Amino acid sequence: PSKRRRAWSSFFLQKSTSFAKSCNKTEYLVAEKEKEEAIFFAGAIMTKRVSDDWKKIQEKTFTNWVNNALRGHLKTAKNQVTSLQTDLRDGTLLAELLETISKKKVGGRIVANPTLKAHELENLCVSFNFMERERIKLVNIGNEDIYNGNMKLIMGLIWTLIRTYQIRSKGKVISTKNAMLAWVNTQVPDQGVRNFTSDWNSGIALCALVDRIKPGTCPHYATLNKAHKVQNCTLGMDLASDRLGIPKIMDPDELAHPDIDELSVMTYLSFFCQPANLHLLEWIRSKIPRQNVTNFTTDWNNGINLACLINALNPGTIPDCEKMDPHDALTNLTKAMHVGEDHLGVKPVIKPTELSDPEVDELNVVTYLSRFQYAKAIPQPQQASCSGLGLNKAFVGRAAHFEVDGSQAGVGEPSVLISLVSGKSPIQAEVGKNPKQHGFFNVKYVPHKAGKISIEVKWSGTAIPGSPFFADVLDPGAFALTGKQITGGQAAKVGKVVLMEVKGLVDTSDIQVTIQHPDSSKEVAKVTSKGKGMAECSYIPHHTGVDKVIAKLAGEDIPGSPYQISVVDPSQCSLGLQSPSVGQKGAVGKEVSFLVTASEVNSRGLTAEVKMPSGTQEIKLVTKKEGAYVGTFTPREVGTYSIFVTCAGDSIRGSPLSLQICDPSKCAFLDTLPKYLQVSKPAKVLISTKGVGPGELKASSSISNVLGTEVTKEGGDLSSLVLKPTSLGSVTISVTWEGDPIALSPFTVNVCDASKCSAYGPGLTSGKGKMGEPFDFTAQAAHAGRGEFEIKPRGPKSVYAAEVKKNKDDTYSVKFTTFETGSHLVDVLWGGAHIPGSPFPVEFVKGADASQFTASGDGLTEAVACTTAKCMLVGPESGLVASKALQVELSGNGLKSKAVDPKHLSPKSGEVQVAITDNGNGSYQVQYTVPKPGKYTLSVTSDGSPIPNSPFHINVLPAPDASKCRAFGSAIDN
């Protein structure tokens, strides 16, 4: 038994040291600003609101995933997990899980039915060694964490296994979450999925995913009512289970729960990857059967299969795809990706260097290849051209012709839209193929009105180079009236000249333009000839409203007459600030609103814009009520903003309006915020105000007589928050910039008093303990305020974890075990401060079981004075002399033994001397000497307990005296 214990002790010391070197005590963080609580999982970024529901859902989902994995292809699993916290403890189920999902043996010896902690830890070590060989990155988790049921780390481990073996993403290039989002949006682009929480509550996205993987399964998903969340989720899960074999590792009401967590949803959705991938693989094989594609990793590394797939979807784009050099992967992949984007519209979600990696994340490859499944060949309109007289000039009533050359433009056909530039009147165009030249098309149109026409030529819906073309349609008798207020949509201004242009005139005497005002009064506009069939028409409006422009040619109304011109007066409009209030500063990310007062007529000429430090933004005005219009914008940077509002191009009253914008979010605590402070011990926290902009930093305390605050300027962009604790209590501290809380504000500080705490126990009092055995003591903080104990036992080489348990009487029981001998210091802190007496010094020695000792030798019963006597002790292990666990004392005749080094043992010293020699194999030689005869007692103890038959009673005989001997006989006498 002693040999086995020594072997196990050495083994776990080595293992614990190995794990300590390879781990850092960090948690797994993925933060999102809108969440209130973050959980840290290795390689994943998942956060949830503060709620207990999501934790239960996540644990249930992960448990169901484990059981589904353990079941494999069986209808019923041999073993089931009911609690992740306890069922993985002995290591057997973890090993079985790893073998099932990896399809590999974990290696090493697994104790099938472990009954000892050592066996359970050994089983867990085998699994951890296997994961290390599989290059599964585990941060700060070891066999002790699983054995102790650390749920955060256990859940992190399960998520890592899900991500590695089911989602098949290591998060090397992009996070697993973003990779999954890309995959989901590739499958159901119409759903616009942005997260793995609220976007799945309605169940519609789930039904859409099922229908995409198996078309026709749920064709009516788009008509589902979002309000019927549980009903929709039930439908989607039932269809997924029945048609795709997706296990229901969560319930519909859990998926519909507003606090569902991302990891649970991602875990459930990851089951859809397999049927989707099988469908994708079948599709790829049907397109490039000669390439014999079998996977989504190594088969795509050299770029040849990707090039062949793209060429199959758009023939001729990569004609030499099968002859590519397999050793020039980056060149192949770069070319194929460019062609795929240019000719099929598939933007790469992965780089050539990443796809050429044999260990590329399969999920990223699947996402990229899935996009080709729904891609369509892209035409090349930039390669098309036009030529012919009809592009430049035409005549009213006569056919005009031109030609479209699309021989190099790829798939598609031309479309032609011809219209008058001034009136946008369409002119029918006839397009026909040229039977003599492939890819060439003949176009014919007949204009019926004079003026400039626009000829838009598109190839498969995209304008070709040079389009739109402009041609002049000539007709001496045609007429056109144009102007900014007529065709440009601009408003005219009271008292300002309105100019209109007359085109296509032969003689100005033929044209008459009459203006009819809102009050029905009329005036004749002035017409001035400009030559070459051009004339200028003008008038000055005197009232706001809508003027009618009636144009007649030789007494007949021209097409489009009467025209309407809105007349406005900018002086009747005004601008004012709504939010923030006048004199206050705005904040980045906080909406600014302003109010424009204008009549309905004047509103037609209103335009608004805001000039920011980085540019100008146009603002849309929204009607608030009759005569009032509101504009809003959200500042995104610090600085001075100017709001400009014009009416028909002129600034209105109050414009421009200036506003200072600051950014409280730029304020940042440079020091860690204290959770605890000690009474009468102030603390200072530095705050950076760099880039915040104008404003003032303020701080307040919810209970100022418990904890006071003071903000001081440190110089430059630094300020400091001084926290002054005066009495026990819990306080909320609020730090604001111009009234807006800065990041991490408000926060809570607990004021406590470590000097009111104490720790006591036999071990602390004696300052002694035994290696490998629990060391217990009690701590109390009855009058120390709100805080928490931090116990840190420090040995010569290692720091040990301590178990702290609160008792019903508000004391705390502390227990830890050290595996080192020598001087230790036990730090006991309350609220981060040492309590009286801390750190406590404790000397640890090896412990040994006295009942396992045997003693033998003549020296246990009889000895001779002034002569060295010996006996032998055999114990469970060596090293007990150096640790002072083994003690030997000899007494009698009023004398007590003195321990000496074996080298200095002297029979003639006149003292009772005892020397112990450690033979290094668990045996010890005891030598002693006494100066005079008599009855003596030899006591042997181990860790203070007597060994069997101790004490031993020794009869010490007188020392030999030659003077009292004589020799006689005839031989001597003679």
Salt bridges, closest charged atoms under 4 A:
GLU27 OE2 - LYS152 NZ 3.52
GLU32 OE2 - LYS177 NZ 2.67
ASP53 OD2 - HIS257 NE2 3.05
GLU99 OE1 - LYS105 NZ 3.94
GLU120 OE1 - ARG89 NE 3.87
GLU122 OE1 - ARG109 NH1 3.51
GLU134 OE2 - LYS104 NZ 2.91
ASP199 OD1 - ARG194 NH2 3.85
ASP238 OD1 - LYS248 NZ 2.40
ASP251 OD2 - LYS60 NZ 2.38
GLU254 OE2 - LYS60 NZ 2.89
ASP259 OD1 - ARG49 NH1 3.62
GLU262 OE2 - LYS177 NZ 2.87
ASP320 OD1 - LYS335 NZ 3.49
GLU322 OE1 - ARG290 NH2 3.27
ASP357 OD2 - LYS172 NZ 2.90
GLU359 OE2 - ARG135 NH1 2.67
GLU362 OE2 - ARG168 NE 3.67
GLU430 OE1 - LYS444 NZ 3.71
ASP472 OD1 - LYS452 NZ 2.83
GLU501 OE1 - LYS503 NZ 3.88
GLU523 OE2 - HIS517 NE2 2.76
ASP547 OD1 - HIS517 ND1 3.26
ASP557 OD1 - LYS552 NZ 2.47
GLU600 OE1 - ARG604 NH2 3.36
ASP650 OD1 - LYS493 NZ 3.26
ASP650 OD2 - LYS496 NZ 3.69
ASP663 OD2 - LYS666 NZ 3.85
GLU710 OE1 - LYS724 NZ 2.62
GLU714 OE2 - LYS684 NZ 3.69
ASP740 OD1 - LYS590 NZ 2.94
GLU788 OE2 - LYS675 NZ 3.80
ASP810 OD1 - LYS806 NZ 3.84
ASP827 OD2 - ARG794 NE 2.65
GLU877 OE2 - ARG5 NH2 4.00
ASP943 OD2 - LYS770 NZ 3.80
